Amino acid sequence: MANHQSNGQNGLQQGQIVVVVVPFPAQGHLNQLLQLSRLISAYHIPVHYVASATHNRQAKLRVHGWDPISAANIHFHDFPTPFFPSPPPNPNASIKFPSHLQPSFQASLCHRDPFNTLLDVLSPTYRRIIVIHDSLMSSIVQDIPYTPNTESYIFHSVSAFTTFLYFWETMERPFAIESEILKDLPSLEGCFTSEFLKFIRNQHDHIKFNSGHLYNTSKVIEGPYINLLAKKQITKNKKHWAIGPFNPVTINNNYNFLRRHTCLDWLDKQAPNSVIYVAFGSTTSLSDEQIKELAIGLERSNKRFIWVLRDADKGDVFDGEEKEEERRVELPKGFGERGMVVRDWAPQLEILGHSSTGGFVSHCGWNSCMESLSMGVPIVAWPMHSDQPRNTVLVTKMLRVGLVMRDWGRRHEVVEAAVVEEVVRRLMGSEEGDEIRRRAAELGGAMRRSVAEGGVSRRELDAFIAHISRYSEI
């Protein structure tokens, strides 16, 4: 299957345009914008990816499906960053949002000056500088209106569904929408800490000076919500491009053959669609009690599994990496005979793309959703914080390619082993599960076709590249 990555044969002449990418310093955000950098650089457009040295290293080390070191057209800039505390996560916190990362978020706000310095260096060399920044890094790029030949585009790291609802509610519901969208829609209560909500408001004060919006999604899955976002009342007639999935949709096993993870060798020995993958992203830590209940439920389901069991990232993921400070919860005696527990960073894209993987127990972070859906793997939703409760509605209710494991209204309760067992069996061993898997496979095929030559996401990407490379005045 062709992919975005094949673009670029009709590249621009050197010196025409350059792209500067400004990610937010959390794994799901770093990864999405690095994947977008890959797509843009394939058009022979130089891309400058800017972050702290720690977060650049993290993004490059963890990316799967390609090798960023070999991408000659992507240039990483290690911006100076003040020291920030890097405390461990609290697995027993009542709000699961990773508040321990807040110091690293705040430290990143010092990048405004080095960002402006980089623009000053690039400006005389290129006809136009294109800045693509995470919506949560808007204050960093606030001086763009005063920089010659520069324009900015906002990247929204969450689903169009969630993004639209956020704007629509913030603007006090400026027009009516289908009642089905609002039925059983979870509130934002418990999704964020008050400190992070203040951070969001501060960033949104700086988003008015932009030329358009980019989304890691596809009209194949979110066409209605992309159309709602395009309404004048929501985003003031700004241009929109839905060019996802950003991640590779075919797995190239040649680039990492020498460092292939052992879990992939284990998957090679399993039957098609027989393994359920369990992972809760980089910002979630489960309590000891919840880990034990999950373990018992997986064991009782009698289904094969790969479970990534690790704590949430610290602000500096390399802090203490040689000290083995991470807690290791004791699992029930004899646990794991039907599966594999992975305690390091797992190759999620390769796991989801493996023929033996038949389901994904996920927190429903948008990066994980797009990877799973593009690989045709159904999702068992266990939302933890942020956009995840509403992504759960999109995946399970609107797209009907998943089941709910933990209802958001019961987020303060431990999910008991019996619930884990029952939902895993429904997905992996029932006619209902087979039907969900069929729909997920169809959706995955449509998403992969969307990024191939002539596909809707490919056309959106081509249109964005044509727009930023136009010869009209800025």
N, C-alpha and C positions, 0 to 999 in steps of 0.2 A: 504494500500500500504506500502510495506517495505521501509525502508529508511536507509541512511548511519548510522543513530543513532543505528541501531541494530547490528553494527559490534562489534568485540572485544571478542567474545567467546573464541578465541584461542590466548589470549594475551601473551606478552613476559614475561619472568621471570623478577622479579624486579631487578633493578640495571643494566639492559642491556643498554637501551638508554633513553634519556630524550630530550624533545623538549622545546625550548625557543622561544616564539613568540614576535615579536617587531612590534607593529602596528604604523601607522601614526596617529597623534592626531586629526582626524576629524571623525564625526559620521559614515559615510559610510565605512571608513577604519577600525575603531575600531570594528564595528559590523561584518564585513566579517571575520576578523581574530579571533574574539571570536567564531563565528560559526565554523570556521575551527578547533579551539581548541576542541570544542565539538566532532567533528568527530574523531580527532586523539586520544583523551582521551578514546574513546569507545574501542580502542584496548588495553586498560590497560597500556597505555604509559603516564607517568606524563608529564603535560604541564605547563610551567611557562610563564605567560602572564605579560609583563612588560610595565608600562606606569607611568605617574604621578598619584597621588592619585585622582585628579579630573577626569582624563580621564578613569581610572579604574572604578570609581564610575559611571560615565556616561555610560560606556559600559554595566555594569551589570544591571543598572536600566532600560535601554531602550530595552534590548534584548527581543524578543518575540518568543514564541513557545517552550520554555524550561526555566528552572531555573538554572542559573549558580552557585547559592549559594549551590545547592544540588550536584554539580559535584565535588566529593571529589578529583578527579585526576587533577583538574585545580587549579593552585596556582597563586594568583595575587601578584605582587610586586609593591609597591608604590615607585617609584624612586623619590629621592629629585629633585625638579625643582625650579629654581629661579622664583621670582615674575615676572609676565608678565602683561602688560596692557590688559584689556578685554573690549574694546570699543564696543558700539552697532553697528550693520550693518548700511550701508547707502542705503536705498531703492531706491535712485535716482542716484546712481552711473552709469556712462556710461558703464563701464565694470562690469558685474554682478559677477565676481569672488569675493569670500569673503575675500577681502584684510584686513578686520578688524581682521581676524584670524592669520595673519602673525606673530604677537608677540608670540602666543602660539606655532606656528611651530618652530620658532627660539629657544624658550626656551627648546624645546624637544631635541635639539642637545646636550644639556649638559649631556644626558644619557649615553654617551660613557663610562665614568669611572665606574658608578655603574653597567653597563652591563658587563664590563670586570670583575668586582669584583664578580658578580654572577657566571660567567663562572669559575672563580678560585675556587669558593666554590663547584660547581657541578662536575668539572673535575675529582677529585680523586674518586668520587663515581660511575660514570657511564663509561661504555665502550666507548660510543660515545654520544656527545652532538650535537643535530640537531637544528640549528637556522633557523627559518623562519621569514624573515623580509620584511616589506613593501618596495617596490622599492624606496619610498621616504624617507626611514630611513637608507639608505646604509652607510652613514658616521658613524652611531652609531656602526656598526658591523665591521668596517674596520680593526680591530686588530685580527680578527679570524685566519688569516694565522699563527699567532704567538701563538695561543692557542692550546695545545695538544688535540687530539681526538675530534676535533670540525669541522663541515662543515656547510655551509650555503646554503639556498635556497631562491630565490627571489619570493615574492608574488606580482603579478601584479593585482591591484585592479580594472582594467577596462577590457573591452571586448578584446578578442583576435583580433578582427577586428581592433579596435582602436590601440592596442599595436603594431600589425604588421605594420600598416601604419606609426606609429610614427618612428619605427626603419628603415623602408624601405626608408622613406623620409630623415631621418637624415643621412643615409648611401648613399644618392644621388642615389637612385633607382638602386640597383646593378643588378637587373634582371627584365624582363618584367612580368607584371601580366595582368589579363583580363581587358580589357578596361571598362567593365561594372562596375567594382569596383570603378574606378576613375570618372565615369560619375556623374556629379552633386555633387561631394564630397566637403564638405565645407572646407575652409582653417581654420587654427588655429588662425586667426586674431580675436581678441576680446575674446579669450577663457581664457587667463591668464593675470595677471598683469606682468610687467617687473620684479618686485621684486620676484615674485614666479617663473618665468622662470629661474632667476639666482639661486634660491633655487634648482630647478630641476637639472640644470647643475651640481651643486656642488655634489648632491647625485649620479648622474650618473658617476661621476669621480671615485666612489668607488665600482662599481658593478662587476668588472672583477673577483673578487675572490669568485666565487660561484659555486655550484655543480649542479644547475638546476633551473627550473622555475615552479611555480605553478599558476594555473588560476582558478578563480571561474566562470567556464563556462563548457559547455559540448560539446562533439563532435556531439551530436544530433543537436545543433544549430550553432556551429561554426567550424565544422570539416575542411572546406577548409582553414580557416585562421590559425587554429592550425597547419596544415600541412605547411603553408607558414612560420610560425614562426620557425618551426623545420629545415628549410633550413640552411645549413652551413654558408651561407653569412650573415644571420641575427643573429643567436645566437651561432655560433661556435660549433655546434654539442653537445651543452649541452642538458641534459635530460629535458623533458617536461611532465607535468601531468595536464590534464584538469579534475578536480574532482568535479565540481559544478553540481547542485546548492548546496552551503554550507548550506543554510537555511533549516529548516525542511519542508518537502513537505506535511506532514499531520499535522493538528492542534490538539494538545492535550489541550482540554479546562479544564481539571481537575486541571492542575498545578496552574492556576490563577483564579479559579472560584470566590474566594472571592474578587478579584480586577478587575473583568470583567468590561470593559469600557461600558458606557451607549450607545455609538454608536452601539455596537454589539447587544444590546437589541432592538434598533431601527431597525437594519438590519433584525432581526428575523421576523419582521412584514411586510417586503416588499416581493414582488414577485420575483421569480428567474430572475437573469440577468437584473433587472430593475433599478439598482442604479449605477451611475457613481461616482467614487471616485476621488477627486481632491486634490493633494498634491504635493508640489514642493521641498521636501527634507529638509535637515537641514542647507543648505547654501544659500538659496534664500530668498530675501525680495522683495515683489512687491511694487511699488509706490502706493500712494493713488488713483491716476487716474486709474491705471491698475486694482486695486482691485474692483473699482466700475464698470468698464466695464465688468469684469469677472462675477461679481454678477448679473448684468443686463442680460448678455448672458445666464447664467445658469437658471435664472428665466424664460426667454422667451423660452427656449428650452422645457419647460414643462416636463423635466425629473427629476426623483428623484436623489438626490446627497448627498454625504458627502464631505464637504470641510474642509480640515485642514488649517486654516488661522492663521499663526503665523510667526513671524520674524525669520530670520536666527539665528542659534546659535551664542552666544558669545564664545570667547576662553574658558572661564570658564562658563559653562552653569548654574552653581549654584550661580554665582555672582549676587546678587540682587534678588534672587528668592522669597524673602519675601517682596520685596518692590513694586512689581507689576509695574516695570519700562517699560515693553513692551507697545508699542503704541497700541491703539485699534481703528482701522479705523472704522468710522461710515458707516454701510451698508445702502443701500436704504430702505426707510420706507416700511414695510410689507414684506421685503425679508426673505426667509428661510422657507416659509410655505410648500414647497415641499421637503425640505431637512433638513440637520443638519450641523451646523457650529461647528467645534471642534477647540478650541483655545489652548489646551494643547497637550502633546505628545500622538499621536494616535497609536493604535495597528495595524500598517500597515499590517503585515503578516496575522493577523486574519481577517482584512477587505478584503484583496485580496482573502483569502481562503474561504470567505463566499459565499454561493450559490446565494445571492441576488445581488452581485457585478458583473456588466457586462462590466465595462470599467474603465480605469485609466487615468486621465489627469495628466501627469507626466513630470518632468524636464529631465527624461531619465538618471539620475545617474545610474551607473551600478548595485549598490546594489538594487535599486528599480526595474530596468529592470529584474534582475534575480528572484526577489520575484514575480513579476507580471507574467512573462512568465512561471515560474514553477507552478503557480496556474492556468494557462490557461486563464489569463485575458488580453485582447487586450489593447494597449496603444495609447493614444492621446498625441503626442510628442510636448513638449514646451521647447526646450533646452535653458539653461541659460548660461553655461560656461563649461570650462574644456573639458572632453571627451564627453559631452552630445550631441553636434551637430552631431558627427560621430556615436554615439550610435543610434541617430535618424535615420540615413541612414540604419543602420543594421536592426533596428526593422521594419521600414516602407517599405523599398525598397527591402532589401535582404530576410528578413523573411516574409514580407507582413502580419504582425500581428498588424498593427497600422495605424494611420493617422497622418498627420502633422497639428498641430494647428498654430505654429509660424515658418515660414521659417527663417533660420539663417541669410540670407541676409537682412532681415528686422528687425533685433534684436533691433534696436534703436527706432522702432515704437511701439506705444501702440497697443496691439491686441484689436480690437474693439468688442463690444458686439455682433454685427451681425455675426462676424467670429466665436466667441465662440458658439453662438446659432446654426449656420449652421453645424459646425464640430461635436458638441455633438449629434445633431439630425442624422447626417450621421452614426455615430457609434451605437447609441442607438435606432434608429427607422427607419432603411432602410434595404433593401435586401443586399446592399453593406456591411453594418455593421454586418448583420447576417453572411455573408460569412467570414468576418475578424474574427468574434468571433469563428466560426467553426474551422478556421485554428489555432487560438490561443489555443482552447481547445485541438486540436490534438497535437500541439506542447507541451502543458503542460503535457499531458498524456505521451508523449515520454520522456520528461525530468524526470518525476516521475519514469518511468520504468528504466531510466538510472542509478538511484541511488539504485535500488532494487538489490537483489541478482542476479548476472549474468549480470547486466546492464553495459553499457560501462563506465559510470562515477564511478560506484562501482569497476569495474575492475581496473580503473586508480588509485583509492585510495588504493586498495589492493596492486597494484604494487609499489606505492610510499612507503607504510609501509614496504613492503618486501625489497625495496631498502635501506631504512635508517636503517633497522635492520639486514642487511647482516653481515656476519662474516669476510669478506675480509678486508684487511688493508685499512686505509683511504689514 
